[in-house]
């Protein structure tokens, strides 16, 4: 009985961690998207930044997402811009942007 109780508590604890982790990731992605959109609007005005932002975020690493989300609080600096440009020039990001351009007729 004790073993079952401990196993159940362990599963519940791990589930809570997963749920919290998911919330943190979602919140971080939203904050990072705002930063990427800001950078793209400043550096590439007039383009359809929503599509480009999604491609950048979808191809960012977890550490890059957290770094970009941090910039939502601390402010955009040269490091933030370099991160966005670095992600934006990756092969998969360019393919994403190219595919979305074809879909949206840009």
MMTF fields as JSON, N, C-alpha, C and O atoms, coordinates in Angstrom:
{
  "mmtfVersion": "1.0.0",
  "mmtfProducer": "UNKNOWN",
  "numBonds": 423,
  "numAtoms": 424,
  "numGroups": 106,
  "numChains": 1,
  "numModels": 1,
  "chainsPerModel": [1],
  "groupsPerChain": [106],
  "chainIdList": ["A"],
  "bondAtomList": [4, 2, 8, 6, 12, 10, 16, 14, 20, 18, 24, 22, 28, 26, 32, 30, 36, 34, 40, 38, 44, 42, 48, 46, 52, 50, 56, 54, 60, 58, 64, 62, 68, 66, 72, 70, 76, 74, 80, 78, 84, 82, 88, 86, 92, 90, 96, 94, 100, 98, 104, 102, 108, 106, 112, 110, 116, 114, 120, 118, 124, 122, 128, 126, 132, 130, 136, 134, 140, 138, 144, 142, 148, 146, 152, 150, 156, 154, 160, 158, 164, 162, 168, 166, 172, 170, 176, 174, 180, 178, 184, 182, 188, 186, 192, 190, 196, 194, 200, 198, 204, 202, 208, 206, 212, 210, 216, 214, 220, 218, 224, 222, 228, 226, 232, 230, 236, 234, 240, 238, 244, 242, 248, 246, 252, 250, 256, 254, 260, 258, 264, 262, 268, 266, 272, 270, 276, 274, 280, 278, 284, 282, 288, 286, 292, 290, 296, 294, 300, 298, 304, 302, 308, 306, 312, 310, 316, 314, 320, 318, 324, 322, 328, 326, 332, 330, 336, 334, 340, 338, 344, 342, 348, 346, 352, 350, 356, 354, 360, 358, 364, 362, 368, 366, 372, 370, 376, 374, 380, 378, 384, 382, 388, 386, 392, 390, 396, 394, 400, 398, 404, 402, 408, 406, 412, 410, 416, 414, 420, 418],
  "bondOrderList": [1, 1, 1, 1, 1, 1, 1, 1, 1, 1, 1, 1, 1, 1, 1, 1, 1, 1, 1, 1, 1, 1, 1, 1, 1, 1, 1, 1, 1, 1, 1, 1, 1, 1, 1, 1, 1, 1, 1, 1, 1, 1, 1, 1, 1, 1, 1, 1, 1, 1, 1, 1, 1, 1, 1, 1, 1, 1, 1, 1, 1, 1, 1, 1, 1, 1, 1, 1, 1, 1, 1, 1, 1, 1, 1, 1, 1, 1, 1, 1, 1, 1, 1, 1, 1, 1, 1, 1, 1, 1, 1, 1, 1, 1, 1, 1, 1, 1, 1, 1, 1, 1, 1, 1, 1],
  "groupList": [{"groupName": "UNK", "atomNameList": ["N", "CA", "C", "O"], "elementList": ["N", "C", "C", "O"], "formalChargeList": [0, 0, 0, 0], "bondAtomList": [1, 0, 2, 1, 3, 2], "bondOrderList": [1, 1, 2], "singleLetterCode": "X", "chemCompType": "L-PEPTIDE LINKING"}],
  "groupTypeList": [0, 0, 0, 0, 0, 0, 0, 0, 0, 0, 0, 0, 0, 0, 0, 0, 0, 0, 0, 0, 0, 0, 0, 0, 0, 0, 0, 0, 0, 0, 0, 0, 0, 0, 0, 0, 0, 0, 0, 0, 0, 0, 0, 0, 0, 0, 0, 0, 0, 0, 0, 0, 0, 0, 0, 0, 0, 0, 0, 0, 0, 0, 0, 0, 0, 0, 0, 0, 0, 0, 0, 0, 0, 0, 0, 0, 0, 0, 0, 0, 0, 0, 0, 0, 0, 0, 0, 0, 0, 0, 0, 0, 0, 0, 0, 0, 0, 0, 0, 0, 0, 0, 0, 0, 0, 0],
  "groupIdList": [1, 2, 3, 4, 5, 6, 7, 8, 9, 10, 11, 12, 13, 14, 15, 16, 17, 18, 19, 20, 21, 22, 23, 24, 25, 26, 27, 28, 29, 30, 31, 32, 33, 34, 35, 36, 37, 38, 39, 40, 41, 42, 43, 44, 45, 46, 47, 48, 49, 50, 51, 52, 53, 54, 55, 56, 57, 58, 59, 60, 61, 62, 63, 64, 65, 66, 67, 68, 69, 70, 71, 72, 73, 74, 75, 76, 77, 78, 79, 80, 81, 82, 83, 84, 85, 86, 87, 88, 89, 90, 91, 92, 93, 94, 95, 96, 97, 98, 99, 100, 101, 102, 103, 104, 105, 106],
  "secStructList": [7, 2, 2, 2, 2, 2, 2, 2, 2, 2, 2, 2, 2, 2, 2, 2, 2, 2, 2, 2, 2, 2, 2, 2, 2, 2, 2, 2, 2, 2, 2, 2, 2, 2, 2, 2, 2, 2, 2, 2, 2, 2, 2, 1, 6, 6, 1, 7, 2, 2, 2, 2, 2, 2, 2, 2, 2, 2, 6, 7, 7, 2, 2, 2, 2, 2, 2, 2, 2, 2, 2, 2, 2, 2, 7, 7, 7, 2, 2, 2, 2, 2, 2, 2, 2, 2, 2, 2, 6, 1, 2, 2, 2, 2, 2, 2, 2, 2, 2, 2, 2, 2, 2, 2, 6, 7],
  "xCoordList": [0.823, 0.0, 0.867, 0.582, 1.931, 2.818, 3.489, 3.588, 3.937, 4.608, 3.645, 4.023, 2.421, 1.421, 1.185, 1.092, 1.087, 0.861, 2.035, 1.836, 3.25, 4.434, 4.506, 4.856, 4.174, 4.175, 3.127, 3.386, 1.965, 0.896, 1.317, 1.104, 1.909, 2.379, 3.474, 3.515, 4.349, 5.412, 4.84, 5.285, 3.864, 3.218, 2.52, 2.622, 1.819, 1.134, 2.132, 1.898, 3.235, 4.257, 4.859, 5.054, 5.155, 5.706, 4.698, 5.076, 3.433, 2.393, 2.317, 2.166, 2.419, 2.385, 3.575, 3.443, 4.74, 5.928, 5.739, 6.099, 5.186, 4.94, 3.978, 4.195, 2.926, 1.94, 2.581, 2.361, 3.372, 4.048, 5.041, 5.134, 5.779, 6.746, 6.054, 6.563, 4.915, 4.165, 3.704, 3.74, 3.273, 2.84, 4.02, 3.897, 5.158, 6.359, 6.779, 7.12, 6.756, 7.133, 6.16, 6.589, 4.872, 3.877, 4.047, 4.01, 4.231, 4.419, 5.695, 5.715, 6.751, 8.027, 7.901, 8.419, 7.219, 7.031, 6.246, 6.579, 5.217, 4.423, 5.271, 5.223, 6.046, 6.92, 7.983, 8.277, 8.554, 9.574, 8.99, 9.653, 7.758, 7.113, 6.975, 7.181, 6.629, 6.504, 7.841, 7.897, 8.904, 10.239, 10.651, 11.157, 10.44, 10.812, 10.037, 10.608, 8.757, 7.942, 8.48, 8.572, 8.83, 9.385, 10.675, 10.843, 11.578, 12.852, 12.609, 13.2, 11.751, 11.482, 10.833, 11.16, 9.923, 9.286, 10.288, 10.197, 11.248, 12.259, 13.289, 13.697, 13.711, 14.791, 14.302, 15.032, 13.071, 12.524, 11.102, 10.162, 10.928, 9.569, 8.86, 9.479, 7.556, 6.745, 6.516, 5.677, 7.24, 7.057, 5.992, 5.617, 5.516, 4.495, 5.176, 5.473, 5.413, 6.224, 5.546, 6.233, 4.225, 3.551, 4.037, 4.358, 4.087, 4.523, 5.985, 6.352, 6.818, 8.242, 8.485, 9.346, 7.733, 7.874, 7.591, 8.343, 6.516, 6.186, 7.311, 7.644, 7.895, 8.986, 10.217, 10.872, 10.522, 11.669, 11.436, 12.308, 10.28, 9.976, 9.976, 10.503, 9.396, 9.318, 10.685, 10.836, 11.684, 13.014, 14.04, 15.235, 13.576, 14.456, 14.619, 13.719, 15.761, 15.985, 15.283, 14.859, 15.17, 14.566, 15.354, 14.764, 16.664, 17.496, 17.289, 17.255, 17.152, 16.915, 15.541, 15.392, 14.549, 13.207, 13.287, 12.749, 13.96, 14.084, 14.872, 14.536, 15.902, 16.691, 15.845, 15.91, 15.056, 14.182, 13.078, 12.713, 12.558, 11.52, 12.08, 11.395, 13.315, 13.97, 14.049, 13.881, 14.302, 14.39, 13.06, 13.028, 11.97, 10.659, 10.6, 9.848, 11.39, 11.415, 12.557, 12.368, 13.734, 14.923, 15.11, 15.821, 14.478, 14.621, 15.466, 16.345, 15.183, 15.903, 17.259, 17.362, 18.289, 19.626, 20.252, 19.596, 21.516, 22.2, 22.239, 22.136, 22.386, 22.395, 21.054, 21.009, 19.979, 18.638, 18.504, 18.011, 18.943, 18.866, 19.708, 19.278, 20.903, 21.771, 21.115, 21.227, 20.431, 19.744, 18.65, 18.531, 17.853, 16.773, 17.352, 16.842, 18.405, 19.026, 19.62, 19.501, 20.256, 20.852, 19.787, 19.97, 18.693, 17.595, 16.992, 16.667, 16.848, 16.213, 16.996, 16.427, 18.288, 19.104, 19.352, 20.077, 18.765, 18.9, 18.102, 17.08, 18.6, 17.975, 16.484, 15.658, 16.139, 14.736, 13.862, 12.696, 14.43, 13.668, 13.421, 12.315, 14.436, 14.294, 13.292, 12.521, 13.308, 12.333, 10.93, 10.004, 10.768, 9.474, 8.988, 7.84, 9.883, 9.517, 9.198, 8.227, 10.007, 9.764, 8.431, 7.7, 8.108, 6.829, 5.658, 4.625, 5.802, 4.698, 4.54, 3.431, 5.635, 5.546, 4.744, 3.925, 4.979, 4.261, 2.767, 1.916, 2.465, 1.071, 0.363, -0.788, 1.068, 0.451, 0.658, 0.223, 1.309, 1.502, 2.377, 2.142, 3.382, 4.274, 5.443, 6.312],
  "yCoordList": [-1.188, 0.0, 1.251, 2.21, 1.24, 2.397, 2.65, 3.791, 1.596, 1.725, 2.324, 3.213, 1.847, 2.378, 3.859, 4.646, 4.244, 5.639, 6.503, 7.59, 6.029, 6.774, 6.9, 7.957, 5.822, 5.874, 6.863, 7.621, 6.855, 7.77, 9.212, 10.074, 9.478, 10.829, 11.265, 12.421, 10.346, 10.67, 11.03, 11.99, 10.267, 10.551, 11.9, 12.678, 12.185, 13.478, 14.627, 15.667, 14.443, 15.495, 15.75, 16.9, 14.679, 14.833, 15.488, 16.295, 15.155, 15.776, 17.271, 18.063, 17.652, 19.072, 19.8, 20.932, 19.161, 19.772, 19.962, 21.008, 18.979, 19.077, 20.208, 20.972, 20.316, 21.374, 22.738, 23.654, 22.879, 24.143, 24.458, 25.6, 23.455, 23.637, 24.098, 24.973, 23.525, 23.919, 25.361, 26.076, 25.788, 27.179, 28.124, 29.164, 27.759, 28.585, 28.682, 29.765, 27.569, 27.584, 28.415, 29.188, 28.275, 29.059, 30.548, 31.358, 30.9, 32.301, 32.856, 33.985, 32.063, 32.484, 32.673, 33.644, 31.752, 31.87, 33.135, 33.821, 33.442, 34.654, 35.904, 36.81, 35.951, 37.105, 37.201, 38.288, 36.057, 36.035, 36.492, 37.202, 36.088, 36.509, 38.021, 38.625, 38.635, 40.096, 40.762, 41.752, 40.214, 40.768, 40.587, 41.521, 39.394, 39.139, 40.069, 40.636, 40.226, 41.124, 42.549, 43.241, 42.983, 44.329, 44.495, 45.484, 43.527, 43.592, 43.602, 44.409, 42.719, 42.663, 43.94, 44.405, 44.513, 45.769, 46.91, 47.763, 46.93, 47.986, 47.807, 48.775, 46.562, 46.302, 46.076, 46.337, 45.591, 45.279, 45.818, 45.038, 47.131, 47.692, 47.41, 47.343, 47.247, 47.059, 45.617, 45.336, 44.697, 43.286, 42.677, 43.262, 41.529, 40.82, 40.078, 38.888, 40.799, 40.257, 39.135, 38.336, 39.049, 37.963, 36.604, 35.723, 36.45, 35.182, 34.928, 33.818, 35.95, 35.796, 35.499, 34.688, 36.148, 35.921, 34.463, 33.842, 33.92, 32.519, 31.599, 30.642, 31.874, 31.038, 31.13, 30.123, 32.33, 32.508, 31.763, 31.028, 31.95, 31.3, 29.778, 29.069, 29.284, 27.833, 27.192, 25.986, 27.987, 27.443, 27.851, 27.606, 28.464, 28.858, 27.705, 26.883, 27.66, 26.677, 27.159, 28.311, 26.277, 26.654, 27.784, 28.729, 27.694, 28.754, 30.085, 31.138, 30.039, 31.274, 31.863, 33.079, 30.998, 31.471, 32.191, 33.288, 31.571, 32.187, 33.497, 34.46, 33.535, 34.758, 35.877, 37.022, 35.542, 36.53, 36.975, 38.15, 36.042, 36.386, 37.323, 38.238, 37.089, 37.966, 39.387, 40.349, 39.524, 40.85, 41.59, 42.818, 40.853, 41.498, 42.28, 43.248, 41.86, 42.521, 43.537, 44.663, 43.124, 43.962, 44.952, 45.946, 44.685, 45.561, 44.92, 44.102, 45.307, 44.787, 45.476, 46.701, 44.662, 45.204, 44.535, 43.759, 44.836, 44.299, 42.765, 42.12, 42.193, 40.732, 40.134, 39.086, 40.809, 40.346, 40.354, 39.395, 41.436, 41.558, 40.471, 39.855, 40.23, 39.178, 37.808, 36.989, 37.557, 36.278, 36.112, 35.051, 37.154, 37.091, 36.878, 36.055, 37.607, 37.462, 36.071, 35.461, 35.569, 34.235, 33.169, 32.298, 33.244, 32.283, 32.484, 31.52, 33.732, 34.057, 33.617, 33.481, 33.391, 32.986, 31.483, 31.011, 30.74, 29.281, 28.709, 29.256, 27.598, 26.954, 26.69, 27.037, 26.077, 25.733, 26.978, 26.975, 28.035, 29.281, 29.88, 30.339, 29.878, 30.423, 29.606, 30.164, 28.304, 27.452, 27.792, 27.881, 27.983, 28.359, 29.685, 29.809, 30.668, 31.983, 31.889, 32.484, 31.148, 30.971, 30.297, 30.693, 29.286, 28.588, 29.469, 29.418, 30.269, 31.152, 32.289, 32.78, 32.708, 33.738, 33.217, 33.94, 31.973, 31.389, 31.27, 31.519, 30.89, 30.738, 32.08, 32.195, 33.105, 34.412, 35.324, 36.476, 34.816, 35.59, 36.807, 37.841, 36.693, 37.838, 37.772, 38.643],
  "zCoordList": [0.0, 0.0, 0.0, -0.717, 0.809, 0.862, -0.482, -0.934, -1.101, -2.391, -3.415, -4.178, -3.431, -4.356, -4.094, -5.036, -2.838, -2.467, -2.91, -3.452, -2.685, -3.105, -4.624, -5.149, -5.324, -6.786, -7.292, -8.227, -6.686, -7.081, -6.837, -7.69, -5.689, -5.377, -6.351, -6.772, -6.698, -7.65, -9.016, -9.646, -9.468, -10.762, -10.721, -11.67, -9.647, -9.512, -9.488, -10.103, -8.785, -8.714, -10.088, -10.481, -10.819, -12.168, -13.103, -13.952, -12.958, -13.775, -13.505, -14.435, -12.27, -11.905, -12.499, -12.966, -12.486, -13.077, -14.577, -15.116, -15.247, -16.684, -16.997, -17.937, -16.217, -16.447, -16.241, -17.033, -15.183, -14.913, -16.013, -16.464, -16.445, -17.516, -18.793, -19.493, -19.095, -20.286, -20.222, -21.224, -19.051, -18.869, -19.054, -19.701, -18.483, -18.61, -20.073, -20.55, -20.781, -22.195, -23.018, -23.875, -22.78, -23.515, -23.254, -24.181, -21.998, -21.627, -22.245, -22.735, -22.221, -22.799, -24.305, -24.857, -24.965, -26.417, -26.771, -27.738, -26.0, -26.269, -26.105, -26.937, -25.033, -24.802, -25.896, -26.393, -26.263, -27.311, -28.653, -29.409, -28.946, -30.197, -30.252, -31.305, -29.131, -29.096, -29.408, -30.137, -28.853, -29.076, -30.528, -31.149, -31.075, -32.472, -33.398, -34.33, -33.15, -33.973, -33.889, -34.903, -32.696, -32.515, -33.324, -34.037, -33.209, -33.93, -35.432, -36.149, -35.912, -37.349, -37.857, -38.949, -37.089, -37.493, -37.565, -38.447, -36.638, -36.624, -37.727, -38.368, -37.946, -38.905, -40.333, -41.289, -40.479, -41.794, -41.908, -42.064, -41.833, -41.857, -43.177, -44.239, -43.078, -44.277, -44.665, -45.521, -44.056, -44.381, -43.483, -42.467, -43.853, -43.08, -41.936, -42.035, -40.856, -39.765, -38.996, -38.361, -39.033, -38.31, -38.797, -37.999, -40.106, -40.698, -40.365, -39.981, -40.51, -40.237, -38.764, -38.425, -37.896, -36.457, -36.115, -35.364, -36.661, -36.397, -36.847, -36.147, -37.997, -38.504, -37.599, -37.331, -37.136, -36.245, -34.929, -34.465, -34.341, -33.062, -33.213, -32.356, -34.283, -34.494, -34.696, -34.503, -35.083, -35.332, -34.277, -34.44, -33.212, -32.108, -31.124, -30.954, -30.492, -29.436, -28.168, -28.079, -27.209, -25.929, -25.274, -24.751, -25.299, -24.705, -25.427, -24.791, -26.738, -27.493, -27.158, -27.04, -27.009, -26.619, -25.28, -25.125, -24.312, -22.99, -23.058, -22.368, -23.875, -24.038, -24.643, -24.196, -25.656, -26.29, -25.333, -25.3, -24.567, -23.591, -22.521, -22.065, -22.134, -21.152, -21.7, -20.951, -22.986, -23.609, -23.558, -23.637, -23.428, -23.284, -21.975, -21.858, -20.998, -19.698, -19.613, -19.152, -20.061, -19.907, -21.046, -20.898, -22.176, -23.339, -24.423, -24.153, -25.641, -26.802, -26.888, -26.817, -27.04, -27.238, -28.461, -29.156, -28.716, -29.902, -29.871, -30.914, -28.692, -28.562, -28.999, -29.644, -28.64, -29.035, -30.547, -31.14, -31.166, -32.628, -33.282, -34.258, -32.753, -33.309, -33.2, -34.112, -32.089, -31.915, -32.959, -33.572, -33.164, -34.157, -35.554, -36.316, -35.894, -37.22, -37.381, -38.444, -36.336, -36.395, -36.663, -37.514, -35.944, -36.153, -37.539, -38.232, -37.929, -39.209, -40.424, -41.507, -40.27, -41.417, -41.48, -42.356, -40.573, -40.608, -41.775, -42.189, -42.284, -43.438, -43.213, -44.057, -42.078, -41.822, -41.674, -42.067, -41.109, -40.98, -42.358, -42.647, -43.205, -44.56, -45.38, -46.161, -45.2, -45.896, -45.422, -46.229, -44.119, -43.55, -44.136, -44.56, -44.149, -44.679, -46.166, -46.634, -46.902, -48.34, -48.599, -49.506, -47.812, -47.971, -47.631, -48.298, -46.609, -46.231, -47.231, -47.443, -47.844, -48.885, -50.074, -50.642, -50.446, -51.572, -51.247, -52.101, -50.011, -49.598, -49.577, -49.999, -49.077, -48.908, -50.119, -50.115, -51.132, -52.357, -52.184, -52.809, -51.341, -51.101, -52.026, -51.986]
}
